Amino acid sequence: MSAYKVGIVSGGSFGTSMAISIAETAETNNIFKNQVSILLNKEFYNSVSLVDLINKDKENKKYLPNVKIPDNVVATINKDEVEDWDIVIFATPHEYFIKVCEEIRVKKGALLISLTKGFVDTNLTTPCTFLRKKYNEKVFSFMGANIASDIANKTFSQSTVGYDEDGKKEVACIILPLFSRHIAVSMVNDVVGVELCGALKNIVAVVYGIAEGLELGPNILSSIFNEGIRETRLLLKENNRCPDLIFESCGIQDIFVTCLAGRNKKCGIMIAKEKKLGNFTSQGIGTCLELYKYLVKINSHLNYPIVCRLYDILTKKDLDLKKAIFDIFLR
């Protein structure tokens, strides 16, 4: 078997950080080809193309500034190159996921790994479910309490990889070695369950940020965190997944870290301070709008007060934010 060629779809902060981490593995493990590719959109930063910034300056100044990119990481905007990759890692935000996938082809036998959190439509279709249906190849979900800067700086991290039964051999022999240099990976035989854990946490973090921005105090903040865990367990159970997945890195750990820092929490703080988002958005916003519609469709929305209250905050004018937060805990 020849060495595996690895590529990442998306040159955002997380996609770039994963490329940096994997690049070291590719240099030292001969089951992988030395070069790690990143597929970018045609983007510019200070009038310089992102491709040139990564390939010549070895820095992604737009999404991951002040972090050196290894020489064996190469950026491209040529979507046809993806068809040559043996391992395709998707780090595309969920709201662009379908569009990006419609524009690329993958080779027969390629291993597809999704880092994307959220749903790609209002039917609760997860990224891996979409990938499996579109490409009919083996899929894996990679989720956890990961911070892009930590991954890029090779800080020790822990994550969860979800696999289906047909990918059991590959996850042990290929996927784990790809990530394991600085990331401790636990394996779970449930691709979709791992994805469901990673979807709700962004919604929880937005609400947590709103409460923090309103200066509601540690009691309410911890209550939001606790309710987020309960709703995630319920989402797993209602979708016939093991509720104990919440104890993996993709569960409580991810909710905890996302509530402490990140774009979703900042989004919530902005809502609390300015009562509007402007052009600022986050994955938690889009996921909430999609998930709420699905929960209404199956008549289960009242079981998810965090989702319902954030939906109200996003769609109703002049809502009393403090009352909306307090209403989460009224039974």
FENRARA-V807822 format. One record per backbone hydrogen bond with DSSP energy under -1.0 kcal/mol. NH is the residue of the N-H (numbers start at 1). CO is the residue of the C=O. If there is no record, write none. Layout:
nh->NH co->CO
nh->NH co->CO
This chain:
nh->4 co->31
nh->7 co->87
nh->8 co->37
nh->9 co->89
nh->10 co->39
nh->16 co->12
nh->17 co->13
nh->18 co->14
nh->19 co->15
nh->20 co->16
nh->21 co->17
nh->22 co->18
nh->23 co->19
nh->26 co->22
nh->27 co->23
nh->28 co->24
nh->29 co->25
nh->32 co->29
nh->33 co->4
nh->36 co->72
nh->37 co->6
nh->38 co->74
nh->39 co->8
nh->40 co->76
nh->43 co->41
nh->45 co->48
nh->48 co->45
nh->50 co->43
nh->53 co->49
nh->54 co->50
nh->55 co->51
nh->56 co->52
nh->57 co->52
nh->59 co->53
nh->61 co->59
nh->64 co->60
nh->69 co->58
nh->73 co->70
nh->74 co->36
nh->76 co->38
nh->81 co->78
nh->82 co->79
nh->83 co->80
nh->84 co->81
nh->85 co->82
nh->86 co->5
nh->87 co->5
nh->88 co->111
nh->89 co->7
nh->90 co->113
nh->91 co->9
nh->96 co->93
nh->100 co->96
nh->101 co->97
nh->102 co->98
nh->103 co->100
nh->104 co->101
nh->110 co->107
nh->111 co->86
nh->112 co->138
nh->113 co->88
nh->114 co->140
nh->115 co->90
nh->120 co->125
nh->124 co->121
nh->130 co->126
nh->131 co->127
nh->132 co->128
nh->133 co->129
nh->134 co->130
nh->135 co->131
nh->136 co->132
nh->140 co->112
nh->141 co->162
nh->142 co->114
nh->143 co->160
nh->146 co->144
nh->151 co->147
nh->152 co->148
nh->153 co->149
nh->154 co->151
nh->155 co->150
nh->157 co->182
nh->159 co->184
nh->160 co->143
nh->161 co->186
nh->162 co->141
nh->163 co->188
nh->167 co->164
nh->168 co->165
nh->171 co->167
nh->172 co->168
nh->173 co->169
nh->174 co->170
nh->175 co->170
nh->176 co->171
nh->178 co->174
nh->179 co->175
nh->180 co->176
nh->183 co->179
nh->184 co->157
nh->186 co->159
nh->188 co->161
nh->190 co->188
nh->194 co->190
nh->195 co->191
nh->196 co->192
nh->197 co->193
nh->198 co->194
nh->200 co->196
nh->204 co->200
nh->205 co->201
nh->206 co->202
nh->207 co->203
nh->208 co->204
nh->209 co->205
nh->210 co->206
nh->211 co->207
nh->212 co->208
nh->213 co->209
nh->214 co->210
nh->215 co->212
nh->216 co->211
nh->221 co->217
nh->222 co->218
nh->223 co->219
nh->224 co->220
nh->225 co->221
nh->226 co->222
nh->227 co->223
nh->228 co->224
nh->229 co->225
nh->230 co->226
nh->231 co->227
nh->232 co->228
nh->233 co->229
nh->234 co->230
nh->235 co->231
nh->236 co->232
nh->237 co->233
nh->238 co->234
nh->240 co->237
nh->241 co->236
nh->245 co->242
nh->246 co->243
nh->247 co->244
nh->248 co->245
nh->251 co->248
nh->252 co->246
nh->255 co->251
nh->256 co->252
nh->257 co->253
nh->258 co->254
nh->259 co->255
nh->260 co->256
nh->261 co->257
nh->266 co->262
nh->267 co->263
nh->268 co->264
nh->269 co->265
nh->270 co->266
nh->271 co->267
nh->272 co->268
nh->273 co->269
nh->274 co->270
nh->275 co->271
nh->280 co->277
nh->286 co->282
nh->287 co->283
nh->288 co->284
nh->289 co->285
nh->290 co->286
nh->291 co->287
nh->292 co->288
nh->293 co->289
nh->294 co->290
nh->295 co->291
nh->296 co->292
nh->297 co->293
nh->298 co->294
nh->299 co->296
nh->300 co->295
nh->303 co->300
nh->304 co->301
nh->308 co->304
nh->309 co->305
nh->310 co->306
nh->311 co->307
nh->312 co->308
nh->313 co->309
nh->314 co->310
nh->315 co->311
nh->316 co->312
nh->324 co->320
nh->325 co->321
nh->326 co->322
nh->327 co->323
nh->328 co->325
nh->329 co->326
nh->330 co->327
